[in-house]
Amino acid sequence: MDVVLSSPLLADQNTALPLDPGLARSQPVDFADLPGWPGDDHLALFHVFQRSCLAPVSLSAGIQRQAALASICDTVKANIHSSVSDAASARQFFESGFAPWQIQPVTGGGFLTGYFEPEFPGSLTRTDAFQTPLYARPLDLVTRGAGDTWPGLDPALAAAQQSPDGLVPYPDREAIETGALEGRGLEIMWLRDPVDRFVMQVQGSARIRLADGTIKRLAYSGRNGHAYSSLGRILVKEEGIAPAQMTMDRLVARLRADPVEASRLIRRNRSFVFFRLADELAPELGPIGGEGVPLTPLRSLAADRSIWPYGTPVVVSGQLPIVEGGTAPLARAAIIQDTGSAILGPARLDLFFGSGPAAGHLAGLVRHPMTMFVLWPRRAAAHAPPP
């Protein structure tokens, strides 16, 4: 059975996009004018989209999969062995069920960064070489859900601590690093130093290589709710470094050069991330993203979860750095499957590059303007809530 979702494009479809008109505007475009679309690998894109459809709908904070996208996913799940088995049928699937819209922020423009799954040495027990703990999600951590109101607490807090007196702010990074969680048995892994932990928390996942060569996978499991502060942005502002020069490689080298200063800088980011052992992941799979599915290199995106639902197809047009230096054109489709505390705004995206040092080097170079096109379900206007 063909998974084809033909329907007329509704004239008022623009109202279906979950955009605050004060933040961004959307402009319909034709697939023929979509950068890179004719030559993209539509079957690879479909397989990533299919993985999103098979994920359970998240009940956590953020925009939920609206009715039209959920309906498309229901069709995909009901026809899991459908005839979408080549590039032509995959392209027809997207072009019949979705319409492309260019997203235009009211101020500034689209911006793209990259992230990856790092690999570090580590230990399941504390040793002289591994003194920095990674913590499991505490049982008293409460993540703010969509529509939750917490009287008396800062509305910017994304999580809080359940105490005998009700919800209170969770300890920040400095409090945690100076012992706020000690004695609770939350340690699940030990790393070399706070710099490794910092990089892992920024990326949201990691592969940990034990002394016997065994690889353990760690996945994001929550954060303490305090706002994320970019150390790179702090250094750019305070030391006059050109933003394009503040790569992840340079930042990590700076932190490793002075452990005392590194500790001071890292604590300026009050956000603290918790992890879980992801033993269910096969070695060849990417890390688990916020949607709960393994990420695919150069096909998975992190976006602002308060604006875009997981599973949304996106086309990104811009530039990518290349190993030899300079940049190469970027025009490819990907699926929103992740989020991040620093990924905020209607046209702010983070592209997953893969696992290991090579992926990390490239991901750390990406700080580029881009143009964002969203593929939005054609029947969305009939189901969308008011913007």
C-alpha positions in Angstrom: 0.0 0.0 0.0 1.3 3.4 -0.9 1.7 5.9 2.0 0.6 9.0 0.0 -1.2 11.8 1.8 -2.6 14.0 -0.9 -4.8 16.9 0.1 -5.4 20.5 -1.1 -3.2 23.1 0.5 -5.5 25.2 2.7 -5.5 28.9 2.0 -5.3 29.7 5.7 -2.5 27.2 6.5 -0.2 30.0 7.7 -2.2 30.2 10.9 -1.3 26.6 11.6 2.3 27.2 12.2 2.9 27.5 16.0 4.7 30.9 15.6 4.3 34.0 17.7 4.0 36.7 15.1 6.2 38.8 17.3 9.0 36.3 16.9 8.8 35.2 13.3 6.8 35.1 10.1 6.3 32.2 7.7 6.3 32.4 3.9 5.0 29.6 1.7 7.4 28.3 -1.0 7.3 25.6 -3.6 9.2 22.3 -3.3 10.8 23.2 -6.7 12.4 26.2 -5.0 13.4 24.4 -1.8 17.3 24.5 -1.6 18.8 21.0 -2.2 15.4 19.2 -2.2 15.5 17.7 -5.7 18.9 16.0 -5.1 18.5 15.0 -1.5 18.2 11.4 -0.3 14.5 11.3 0.4 14.5 7.7 1.3 17.1 8.3 4.0 15.0 11.2 5.3 11.8 9.0 5.3 13.6 6.4 7.5 14.5 9.0 10.0 11.0 10.4 10.0 9.6 6.9 10.4 11.8 6.4 13.5 10.2 9.6 14.9 6.7 8.3 14.2 7.5 5.1 16.1 8.6 7.0 19.2 6.0 7.4 22.0 4.5 10.9 22.1 6.3 12.8 24.8 4.3 14.0 27.8 7.0 16.4 28.9 7.1 20.1 28.4 6.9 21.5 24.9 4.7 21.6 21.8 3.1 18.2 21.3 2.7 16.5 18.0 -0.4 18.2 16.6 -3.3 16.3 15.0 -2.2 16.5 11.4 1.4 15.3 12.1 0.0 12.6 14.4 -2.3 11.5 11.6 0.6 11.2 9.2 2.5 9.2 11.7 -0.5 6.9 12.3 -0.5 6.2 8.6 3.2 5.5 8.6 2.9 3.1 11.6 -0.1 1.3 10.0 1.9 0.7 6.8 5.3 0.0 8.3 6.1 -2.3 5.4 4.7 0.1 2.8 5.9 0.7 -0.7 7.9 3.7 0.4 11.1 1.8 -0.5 12.8 4.0 -3.0 13.7 7.7 -3.5 10.8 8.4 -5.8 8.1 7.1 -3.4 9.7 8.8 -0.4 9.8 12.1 -2.2 6.1 11.7 -3.2 5.3 10.9 0.5 6.7 14.3 1.7 5.5 16.4 -1.2 1.9 15.0 -0.9 1.6 15.3 2.8 3.6 18.4 3.6 4.0 22.0 2.4 7.2 24.0 2.8 7.4 27.3 4.6 10.3 29.6 5.0 10.8 30.8 8.6 11.8 34.5 8.9 12.6 35.7 12.4 11.4 39.3 13.0 14.9 40.2 14.3 18.1 38.7 13.2 18.1 35.5 11.1 18.4 31.8 11.3 21.4 30.4 13.1 23.0 26.9 13.1 25.4 25.1 15.4 26.5 21.5 15.6 26.7 18.9 18.4 28.0 15.4 18.7 28.4 12.4 21.0 31.8 12.6 22.7 33.9 9.7 24.0 35.8 9.8 27.2 37.7 7.4 29.5 35.9 6.7 32.7 35.2 4.3 35.6 32.2 2.8 37.2 33.9 3.4 40.6 35.8 6.3 42.0 39.6 5.9 41.6 42.6 8.2 41.8 42.4 8.8 38.1 38.6 9.3 38.0 37.4 11.8 40.6 34.5 13.6 38.9 31.1 12.1 39.3 28.2 11.9 36.8 24.8 11.8 38.6 21.6 10.0 37.8 18.4 12.0 37.8 17.4 12.6 41.5 14.0 11.3 42.5 13.0 14.8 43.9 13.6 16.6 40.6 10.4 17.8 39.0 10.5 19.0 35.4 8.0 21.7 34.5 5.3 20.5 32.1 3.5 22.4 29.5 1.1 24.8 31.2 2.5 24.2 34.7 2.3 27.2 37.0 4.5 27.3 40.0 3.5 30.2 42.3 6.4 31.8 44.1 9.0 30.4 41.8 10.9 32.1 39.0 8.9 31.4 35.8 12.2 30.8 34.0 12.9 27.7 36.0 12.5 24.6 33.9 12.6 22.2 36.9 12.4 22.3 40.7 13.0 20.3 43.8 10.1 18.6 45.6 10.6 19.4 49.3 8.4 18.8 52.3 7.3 22.5 52.0 6.5 22.2 48.3 8.5 23.0 45.2 11.7 25.0 45.6 14.6 25.8 43.2 16.9 22.9 42.7 20.6 23.4 43.8 22.6 25.1 41.1 25.9 23.8 39.6 28.1 25.3 42.2 26.0 23.8 45.0 26.0 20.4 43.4 29.8 20.5 42.7 30.4 21.4 46.4 28.4 18.5 47.7 24.6 19.1 47.5 24.0 15.6 46.2 26.6 13.7 48.1 25.5 10.7 50.1 22.4 10.0 48.0 23.9 7.2 45.9 23.3 9.0 42.6 26.8 8.5 41.1 26.7 6.3 38.0 30.1 7.0 36.5 33.4 8.8 37.3 35.3 10.9 34.8 38.8 12.4 34.7 37.9 16.0 35.4 35.1 18.7 35.3 36.1 19.6 31.8 35.1 16.2 30.4 31.8 16.4 32.4 31.2 20.0 31.1 31.6 18.8 27.5 29.3 15.8 28.1 26.7 18.0 29.7 26.7 20.5 26.8 26.4 17.6 24.2 23.8 15.7 26.3 25.3 12.2 25.8 28.6 10.3 25.7 30.4 7.0 25.1 32.5 6.1 28.2 35.4 3.8 27.6 36.3 1.7 30.6 39.8 0.3 31.4 38.9 -3.1 29.9 37.8 -1.5 26.6 34.1 -1.8 27.3 32.0 1.1 26.0 29.1 2.4 28.2 26.6 4.7 26.7 25.2 7.6 28.7 21.9 9.4 27.8 20.4 12.7 29.0 18.0 12.3 31.9 17.1 15.8 32.9 18.6 19.0 34.3 18.3 21.1 37.4 16.2 23.7 35.7 18.5 26.7 35.9 19.2 28.7 32.8 22.0 27.6 30.6 24.9 30.1 30.2 27.3 29.7 27.3 30.9 29.8 28.4 32.0 30.6 24.9 29.7 33.6 24.8 31.0 34.7 28.2 34.6 34.6 26.9 33.7 36.4 23.6 32.1 39.2 25.6 34.7 39.6 28.4 37.9 39.0 26.4 37.0 40.4 23.0 37.4 37.1 21.1 35.8 37.1 17.7 32.7 34.8 17.8 33.8 32.8 14.8 37.1 32.0 16.6 35.4 30.6 19.7 35.1 27.0 18.7 34.5 24.1 21.0 38.1 22.9 20.5 39.4 26.3 21.5 37.2 26.5 24.5 38.2 23.0 25.8 41.9 23.9 25.3 41.4 27.0 27.3 39.7 25.1 30.1 42.3 22.4 30.2 45.2 24.9 30.4 44.1 26.2 33.8 42.0 23.9 36.0 41.4 26.5 38.7 40.1 29.0 36.1 38.2 26.2 34.4 36.3 25.4 37.6 35.4 29.1 38.1 34.2 29.5 34.5 32.2 26.3 34.4 30.4 27.2 37.6 29.1 30.4 35.9 26.8 28.0 34.0 24.3 27.3 36.7 22.6 24.6 34.6 23.5 21.0 35.6 22.6 17.9 33.5 21.8 14.4 34.8 22.3 11.1 32.9 21.3 7.5 32.8 23.1 4.4 31.6 21.7 3.6 28.1 22.7 -0.1 27.9 19.9 -0.8 25.5 21.7 1.1 22.7 23.6 -0.9 20.1 27.1 0.3 19.4 26.2 1.4 15.8 23.3 3.5 16.9 23.5 7.2 17.7 22.7 8.6 21.1 19.1 9.0 22.4 17.7 12.5 21.7 14.9 14.3 23.5 12.3 12.5 21.5 13.5 9.2 22.8 14.9 7.8 19.6 18.5 7.3 18.4 19.9 10.3 16.5 21.1 10.0 12.9 24.2 12.0 11.8 23.4 15.0 9.6 19.7 14.0 9.7 18.7 14.8 13.3 18.2 18.3 14.6 17.7 19.9 18.0 15.2 22.8 18.0 13.3 24.9 20.4 10.8 22.5 22.0 8.5 25.3 23.0 7.9 26.1 19.3 8.5 23.0 17.1 7.1 19.5 17.8 9.3 16.5 17.5 9.1 14.7 14.2 8.9 18.0 12.2 10.8 17.8 8.9 13.1 20.8 8.2 15.3 21.9 5.3 18.4 23.8 6.3 20.2 26.1 3.8 23.6 27.6 4.6 27.2 26.7 4.9 29.2 24.0 6.7 32.9 24.0 7.6 35.1 21.4 6.0 38.2 19.7 7.5 40.6 21.3 5.0 39.4 24.7 5.9 36.7 27.0 4.5 33.1 26.1 4.0 30.9 24.1 1.6 27.2 24.7 0.8 24.7 23.1 3.0 21.2 22.3 1.7 19.6 19.2 3.2 16.5 18.0 5.0 16.5 16.6 8.5 14.0 15.8 11.3 13.6 17.6 14.7 14.3 14.8 17.2 16.1 16.7 20.0 16.2 19.9 22.0 18.7 21.8 24.2 18.6 24.4 26.8 20.7 26.8 24.6 18.6 26.1 21.5 16.0 28.9 21.7 14.1 30.8 19.1 12.0 30.0 16.0 15.0 29.6 13.6 17.7 28.3 15.9 18.9 24.8 15.1 21.6 22.4 16.3 22.7 19.7 13.8 23.9 16.3 15.1 27.2 15.3 13.5 27.8 11.8 14.9 30.1 10.3 17.5 33.8 10.6 18.4 36.5 13.2 17.9 36.2 13.8 14.2 32.5 14.5 14.5 33.3 16.7 17.5 35.8 18.7 15.6 33.4 19.5 12.8 30.5 20.2 15.1 32.6 22.6 17.2 33.2 24.7 14.1 29.6 25.3 13.2 28.4 28.7 14.1 26.8 29.9 10.9 23.8 31.8 9.7 21.2 29.7 7.8 17.8 29.8 6.3 15.2 27.5 7.8 12.3 25.9 5.9 9.7 23.8 7.8 7.7 21.1 6.1 4.3 21.5 7.7 1.4 19.0 7.3 -1.0 20.3 4.6 -4.1 19.6 6.8 -2.6 21.3 9.9 -4.8 24.4 9.7 -7.9 22.4 10.4 -6.5 21.2 13.7 -4.1 23.9 15.0 -4.8 25.8 18.1 -4.8 29.6 17.9 -1.3 31.0 17.6 
